[in-house]
Amino acid sequence: MPHTLVSPRPVDAETVIERSRFLARVVAVRTESAALEVVAAVTAEFPDAGHHCWAFVVGPDQEHRRQRASDDGEPGGTAGVPMLGVLTGRDLVDVVAVVSRWFGGVKLGAGGLVRAYSGAVSAALDRAEVGELARVDVLEMALSHADAGRVEGVLRVHGFVIDDVAYGSDVRLRVIGDGDRLDGVLASATSGSVVAERVGHRWVLEF
C-alpha cells in the first residue's frame, strides 16, 4: 500500500557537505499544481540559493499517478531523479520534495551530488510522520425514513463513516468503508432488504 505524510505542515532538514548547504523541504500535496506552487514558494523564499531541485509523486491510484523531477541546472540526473527515487523507494505519494543548494566552493562530482540530494530528502522524510494509505469503498444505499436512523446508527457502531445523507422520498446514505464487511452488516440490520451499491473508492490514512 502507498504511504503519505500525515501532517500538512512542511518538514525541513539541512545538511552540509564540503561546505555546500542543502536545505530539503517535504510537503504533502494532492495535485501537480499544488506541488509546483510549493516549488515556486521555496524558490521565492530562498532567492540566493543556486539551485532549487525538486521531485513529486501525486496520486495513490497507480493508473492515475503523476511524478516529475527537475535538476534545476545541476548536471542531468544528479538531483531530481535521485530525489524522486527516494520518494518512490519509500512508496510515498501525494508529496513534493524541494532541495535548495548553496554552493560551498568544492565540486562534489556526479556521484557526490546524487548522494547529497537523495540524502537531503531522506533526512527530511526521517523527520516527518508518515502513514499508510488504505483503499476503501464508497457505497450508496436507499432506506425508508422509518429505518434510516436505526441503520445509520448500526453502521456507525461498526466503524463505517457516513459521508452524506440526502432526504427525499427515501433516505440515501453514502457510506465509506470496506464494502464486503458492509454487505454483511447491512444484511443483518435490514434482514437482507437493502443492498448497497459501490460507486467508487477513496484512499484514507490508517492510524
Short mmCIF file of the C-alpha atoms (twelve columns), coordinates in Angstrom:
data_MODEL
# 
_entry.id   MODEL 
# 
loop_
_atom_site.group_PDB 
_atom_site.id 
_atom_site.type_symbol 
_atom_site.label_atom_id 
_atom_site.label_alt_id 
_atom_site.label_comp_id 
_atom_site.label_asym_id 
_atom_site.label_seq_id 
_atom_site.Cartn_x 
_atom_site.Cartn_y 
_atom_site.Cartn_z 
_atom_site.pdbx_PDB_model_num 
ATOM 1   C CA . MET A 1   0.000   0.000  0.000   1 
ATOM 2   C CA . PRO A 2   1.208   3.561  -0.633  1 
ATOM 3   C CA . HIS A 3   2.231   5.895  2.168   1 
ATOM 4   C CA . THR A 4   1.946   9.650  2.595   1 
ATOM 5   C CA . LEU A 5   2.791   12.459 5.002   1 
ATOM 6   C CA . VAL A 6   0.372   12.701 7.908   1 
ATOM 7   C CA . SER A 7   0.711   16.427 8.587   1 
ATOM 8   C CA . PRO A 8   0.120   19.202 6.037   1 
ATOM 9   C CA . ARG A 9   2.922   21.230 7.631   1 
ATOM 10  C CA . PRO A 10  6.238   21.413 5.747   1 
ATOM 11  C CA . VAL A 11  9.170   19.474 7.182   1 
ATOM 12  C CA . ASP A 12  12.718  20.774 6.654   1 
ATOM 13  C CA . ALA A 13  16.148  19.235 7.111   1 
ATOM 14  C CA . GLU A 14  19.525  20.833 6.465   1 
ATOM 15  C CA . THR A 15  22.775  19.084 5.609   1 
ATOM 16  C CA . VAL A 16  26.229  20.477 4.819   1 
ATOM 17  C CA . ILE A 17  28.619  18.586 2.544   1 
ATOM 18  C CA . GLU A 18  32.021  20.016 1.595   1 
ATOM 19  C CA . ARG A 19  30.762  23.464 2.625   1 
ATOM 20  C CA . SER A 20  27.753  23.202 0.285   1 
ATOM 21  C CA . ARG A 21  24.490  23.687 2.159   1 
ATOM 22  C CA . PHE A 22  21.457  21.588 1.213   1 
ATOM 23  C CA . LEU A 23  18.053  22.526 2.619   1 
ATOM 24  C CA . ALA A 24  15.376  19.921 1.927   1 
ATOM 25  C CA . ARG A 25  11.666  20.530 2.368   1 
ATOM 26  C CA . VAL A 26  8.935   17.907 2.012   1 
ATOM 27  C CA . VAL A 27  5.270   18.877 1.865   1 
ATOM 28  C CA . ALA A 28  2.033   16.938 1.486   1 
ATOM 29  C CA . VAL A 29  0.185   17.866 -1.728  1 
ATOM 30  C CA . ARG A 30  -2.792  16.449 -3.587  1 
ATOM 31  C CA . THR A 31  -2.270  17.803 -7.114  1 
ATOM 32  C CA . GLU A 32  0.523   18.563 -9.561  1 
ATOM 33  C CA . SER A 33  -0.341  22.267 -9.485  1 
ATOM 34  C CA . ALA A 34  -0.070  22.297 -5.685  1 
ATOM 35  C CA . ALA A 35  3.349   20.637 -5.925  1 
ATOM 36  C CA . LEU A 36  4.584   23.270 -8.374  1 
ATOM 37  C CA . GLU A 37  3.238   26.009 -6.096  1 
ATOM 38  C CA . VAL A 38  5.430   24.630 -3.304  1 
ATOM 39  C CA . VAL A 39  8.446   24.725 -5.637  1 
ATOM 40  C CA . ALA A 40  7.685   28.344 -6.542  1 
ATOM 41  C CA . ALA A 41  7.247   29.298 -2.887  1 
ATOM 42  C CA . VAL A 42  10.581  27.747 -1.872  1 
ATOM 43  C CA . THR A 43  12.325  29.442 -4.800  1 
ATOM 44  C CA . ALA A 44  10.903  32.796 -3.713  1 
ATOM 45  C CA . GLU A 45  11.796  32.184 -0.063  1 
ATOM 46  C CA . PHE A 46  15.451  31.410 -0.822  1 
ATOM 47  C CA . PRO A 47  16.358  33.535 -3.868  1 
ATOM 48  C CA . ASP A 48  20.083  33.396 -3.049  1 
ATOM 49  C CA . ALA A 49  20.300  29.610 -3.456  1 
ATOM 50  C CA . GLY A 50  21.984  28.441 -6.641  1 
ATOM 51  C CA . HIS A 51  19.607  25.561 -7.324  1 
ATOM 52  C CA . HIS A 52  16.112  24.507 -6.303  1 
ATOM 53  C CA . CYS A 53  15.813  20.881 -7.376  1 
ATOM 54  C CA . TRP A 54  12.541  19.071 -6.897  1 
ATOM 55  C CA . ALA A 55  10.529  15.903 -7.312  1 
ATOM 56  C CA . PHE A 56  6.945   14.943 -6.632  1 
ATOM 57  C CA . VAL A 57  4.584   11.971 -6.734  1 
ATOM 58  C CA . VAL A 58  0.844   12.646 -6.816  1 
ATOM 59  C CA . GLY A 59  -1.995  10.127 -6.837  1 
ATOM 60  C CA . PRO A 60  -2.443  6.949  -4.780  1 
ATOM 61  C CA . ASP A 61  -4.011  5.093  -7.727  1 
ATOM 62  C CA . GLN A 62  -1.203  3.609  -9.796  1 
ATOM 63  C CA . GLU A 63  -3.041  4.084  -13.083 1 
ATOM 64  C CA . HIS A 64  -3.516  7.823  -12.482 1 
ATOM 65  C CA . ARG A 65  -0.261  8.576  -10.671 1 
ATOM 66  C CA . ARG A 66  1.812   11.583 -11.759 1 
ATOM 67  C CA . GLN A 67  5.510   12.010 -10.997 1 
ATOM 68  C CA . ARG A 68  8.049   14.552 -12.189 1 
ATOM 69  C CA . ALA A 69  11.512  15.762 -11.239 1 
ATOM 70  C CA . SER A 70  13.870  18.626 -12.074 1 
ATOM 71  C CA . ASP A 71  17.646  19.067 -11.719 1 
ATOM 72  C CA . ASP A 72  17.270  22.877 -11.976 1 
ATOM 73  C CA . GLY A 73  20.654  23.394 -13.583 1 
ATOM 74  C CA . GLU A 74  22.601  20.656 -11.832 1 
ATOM 75  C CA . PRO A 75  24.191  18.038 -14.139 1 
ATOM 76  C CA . GLY A 76  21.499  15.839 -15.664 1 
ATOM 77  C CA . GLY A 77  20.311  13.002 -13.463 1 
ATOM 78  C CA . THR A 78  22.215  14.094 -10.344 1 
ATOM 79  C CA . ALA A 79  19.418  15.740 -8.362  1 
ATOM 80  C CA . GLY A 80  15.760  15.450 -9.366  1 
ATOM 81  C CA . VAL A 81  15.796  11.791 -10.377 1 
ATOM 82  C CA . PRO A 82  17.651  10.633 -7.230  1 
ATOM 83  C CA . MET A 83  15.200  12.672 -5.149  1 
ATOM 84  C CA . LEU A 84  12.303  11.021 -6.949  1 
ATOM 85  C CA . GLY A 85  13.929  7.662  -6.297  1 
ATOM 86  C CA . VAL A 86  13.810  8.314  -2.557  1 
ATOM 87  C CA . LEU A 87  10.085  9.100  -2.729  1 
ATOM 88  C CA . THR A 88  9.209   6.065  -4.835  1 
ATOM 89  C CA . GLY A 89  11.564  3.856  -2.846  1 
ATOM 90  C CA . ARG A 90  9.543   4.632  0.273   1 
ATOM 91  C CA . ASP A 91  6.228   4.110  -1.566  1 
ATOM 92  C CA . LEU A 92  5.288   7.734  -0.940  1 
ATOM 93  C CA . VAL A 93  2.515   9.530  -2.801  1 
ATOM 94  C CA . ASP A 94  0.941   12.978 -2.593  1 
ATOM 95  C CA . VAL A 95  4.260   14.539 -1.616  1 
ATOM 96  C CA . VAL A 96  6.698   17.046 -3.091  1 
ATOM 97  C CA . ALA A 97  10.354  17.411 -2.128  1 
ATOM 98  C CA . VAL A 98  12.413  20.531 -2.848  1 
ATOM 99  C CA . VAL A 99  16.135  20.803 -2.129  1 
ATOM 100 C CA . SER A 100 17.789  24.219 -2.259  1 
ATOM 101 C CA . ARG A 101 21.570  24.265 -2.602  1 
ATOM 102 C CA . TRP A 102 24.076  26.950 -1.716  1 
ATOM 103 C CA . PHE A 103 27.409  26.131 -3.371  1 
ATOM 104 C CA . GLY A 104 30.311  25.972 -0.945  1 
ATOM 105 C CA . GLY A 105 33.169  26.203 -3.408  1 
ATOM 106 C CA . VAL A 106 34.003  22.496 -3.686  1 
ATOM 107 C CA . LYS A 107 32.674  20.469 -6.616  1 
ATOM 108 C CA . LEU A 108 31.071  17.235 -5.451  1 
ATOM 109 C CA . GLY A 109 31.063  15.335 -8.735  1 
ATOM 110 C CA . ALA A 110 28.113  13.427 -10.145 1 
ATOM 111 C CA . GLY A 111 28.173  10.697 -7.519  1 
ATOM 112 C CA . GLY A 112 28.549  13.199 -4.721  1 
ATOM 113 C CA . LEU A 113 25.579  15.219 -5.958  1 
ATOM 114 C CA . VAL A 114 23.398  12.123 -6.206  1 
ATOM 115 C CA . ARG A 115 24.243  11.181 -2.627  1 
ATOM 116 C CA . ALA A 116 23.798  14.749 -1.393  1 
ATOM 117 C CA . TYR A 117 20.376  15.347 -2.930  1 
ATOM 118 C CA . SER A 118 18.972  11.917 -2.117  1 
ATOM 119 C CA . GLY A 119 20.409  12.130 1.387   1 
ATOM 120 C CA . ALA A 120 18.852  15.552 1.938   1 
ATOM 121 C CA . VAL A 121 15.389  14.262 1.028   1 
ATOM 122 C CA . SER A 122 15.870  11.196 3.214   1 
ATOM 123 C CA . ALA A 123 16.842  13.414 6.145   1 
ATOM 124 C CA . ALA A 124 13.648  15.457 5.792   1 
ATOM 125 C CA . LEU A 125 11.470  12.364 5.450   1 
ATOM 126 C CA . ASP A 126 13.081  10.835 8.526   1 
ATOM 127 C CA . ARG A 127 11.776  13.825 10.482  1 
ATOM 128 C CA . ALA A 128 8.258   13.598 9.042   1 
ATOM 129 C CA . GLU A 129 5.380   11.482 10.287  1 
ATOM 130 C CA . VAL A 130 4.378   9.027  7.580   1 
ATOM 131 C CA . GLY A 131 1.223   6.923  7.482   1 
ATOM 132 C CA . GLU A 132 -0.051  4.101  5.315   1 
ATOM 133 C CA . LEU A 133 -2.959  4.718  2.966   1 
ATOM 134 C CA . ALA A 134 -5.806  2.237  2.728   1 
ATOM 135 C CA . ARG A 135 -8.207  1.980  -0.188  1 
ATOM 136 C CA . VAL A 136 -11.818 1.962  0.987   1 
ATOM 137 C CA . ASP A 137 -15.105 1.656  -0.856  1 
ATOM 138 C CA . VAL A 138 -17.681 4.401  -1.316  1 
ATOM 139 C CA . LEU A 139 -21.172 2.932  -1.242  1 
ATOM 140 C CA . GLU A 140 -24.699 4.279  -1.501  1 
ATOM 141 C CA . MET A 141 -27.979 2.843  -0.300  1 
ATOM 142 C CA . ALA A 142 -31.636 3.846  -0.167  1 
ATOM 143 C CA . LEU A 143 -33.531 3.406  3.096   1 
ATOM 144 C CA . SER A 144 -37.049 4.113  4.235   1 
ATOM 145 C CA . HIS A 145 -37.483 7.050  6.576   1 
ATOM 146 C CA . ALA A 146 -38.600 4.616  9.259   1 
ATOM 147 C CA . ASP A 147 -35.377 2.574  9.067   1 
ATOM 148 C CA . ALA A 148 -32.808 5.232  8.219   1 
ATOM 149 C CA . GLY A 149 -31.942 6.396  11.731  1 
ATOM 150 C CA . ARG A 150 -31.599 2.889  13.120  1 
ATOM 151 C CA . VAL A 151 -29.489 1.602  10.221  1 
ATOM 152 C CA . GLU A 152 -27.269 4.682  10.285  1 
ATOM 153 C CA . GLY A 153 -26.644 4.075  13.977  1 
ATOM 154 C CA . VAL A 154 -25.736 0.432  13.354  1 
ATOM 155 C CA . LEU A 155 -23.278 1.416  10.629  1 
ATOM 156 C CA . ARG A 156 -21.606 3.994  12.862  1 
ATOM 157 C CA . VAL A 157 -21.264 1.464  15.674  1 
ATOM 158 C CA . HIS A 158 -19.466 -0.856 13.254  1 
ATOM 159 C CA . GLY A 159 -16.992 1.879  12.315  1 
ATOM 160 C CA . PHE A 160 -18.357 2.992  8.956   1 
ATOM 161 C CA . VAL A 161 -18.154 6.668  8.013   1 
ATOM 162 C CA . ILE A 162 -21.409 8.318  6.950   1 
ATOM 163 C CA . ASP A 163 -20.239 10.646 4.200   1 
ATOM 164 C CA . ASP A 164 -23.586 12.113 3.176   1 
ATOM 165 C CA . VAL A 165 -27.299 11.855 3.934   1 
ATOM 166 C CA . ALA A 166 -29.907 13.011 1.390   1 
ATOM 167 C CA . TYR A 167 -33.611 13.166 2.235   1 
ATOM 168 C CA . GLY A 168 -36.336 12.767 -0.379  1 
ATOM 169 C CA . SER A 169 -38.991 10.161 -0.950  1 
ATOM 170 C CA . ASP A 170 -36.465 7.893  0.754   1 
ATOM 171 C CA . VAL A 171 -33.196 8.462  2.617   1 
ATOM 172 C CA . ARG A 172 -29.978 7.940  0.667   1 
ATOM 173 C CA . LEU A 173 -26.815 7.278  2.631   1 
ATOM 174 C CA . ARG A 174 -23.302 7.489  1.230   1 
ATOM 175 C CA . VAL A 175 -21.005 5.342  3.334   1 
ATOM 176 C CA . ILE A 176 -17.227 4.874  3.359   1 
ATOM 177 C CA . GLY A 177 -15.649 1.613  4.460   1 
ATOM 178 C CA . ASP A 178 -14.963 -1.968 3.484   1 
ATOM 179 C CA . GLY A 179 -17.696 -2.958 1.063   1 
ATOM 180 C CA . ASP A 180 -17.631 -6.673 1.780   1 
ATOM 181 C CA . ARG A 181 -17.948 -6.111 5.519   1 
ATOM 182 C CA . LEU A 182 -20.713 -3.556 4.998   1 
ATOM 183 C CA . ASP A 183 -22.693 -6.077 2.945   1 
ATOM 184 C CA . GLY A 184 -22.793 -8.395 5.942   1 
ATOM 185 C CA . VAL A 185 -23.666 -5.692 8.468   1 
ATOM 186 C CA . LEU A 186 -26.373 -4.277 6.213   1 
ATOM 187 C CA . ALA A 187 -27.885 -7.694 5.528   1 
ATOM 188 C CA . SER A 188 -28.121 -8.339 9.264   1 
ATOM 189 C CA . ALA A 189 -29.546 -4.890 10.054  1 
ATOM 190 C CA . THR A 190 -32.213 -4.978 7.321   1 
ATOM 191 C CA . SER A 191 -32.883 -8.722 7.013   1 
ATOM 192 C CA . GLY A 192 -31.425 -8.544 3.516   1 
ATOM 193 C CA . SER A 193 -33.943 -5.996 2.239   1 
ATOM 194 C CA . VAL A 194 -31.340 -3.297 1.475   1 
ATOM 195 C CA . VAL A 195 -28.299 -3.686 -0.768  1 
ATOM 196 C CA . ALA A 196 -25.532 -1.091 -1.032  1 
ATOM 197 C CA . GLU A 197 -24.204 -0.020 -4.427  1 
ATOM 198 C CA . ARG A 198 -20.479 0.545  -4.860  1 
ATOM 199 C CA . VAL A 199 -20.000 3.937  -6.522  1 
ATOM 200 C CA . GLY A 200 -16.259 4.474  -6.156  1 
ATOM 201 C CA . HIS A 201 -13.354 4.376  -3.746  1 
ATOM 202 C CA . ARG A 202 -11.146 6.661  -1.678  1 
ATOM 203 C CA . TRP A 203 -7.766  6.495  -0.015  1 
ATOM 204 C CA . VAL A 204 -7.624  7.208  3.707   1 
ATOM 205 C CA . LEU A 205 -4.835  7.274  6.257   1 
ATOM 206 C CA . GLU A 206 -4.664  4.297  8.568   1 
ATOM 207 C CA . PHE A 207 -3.902  5.116  12.200  1 
# 
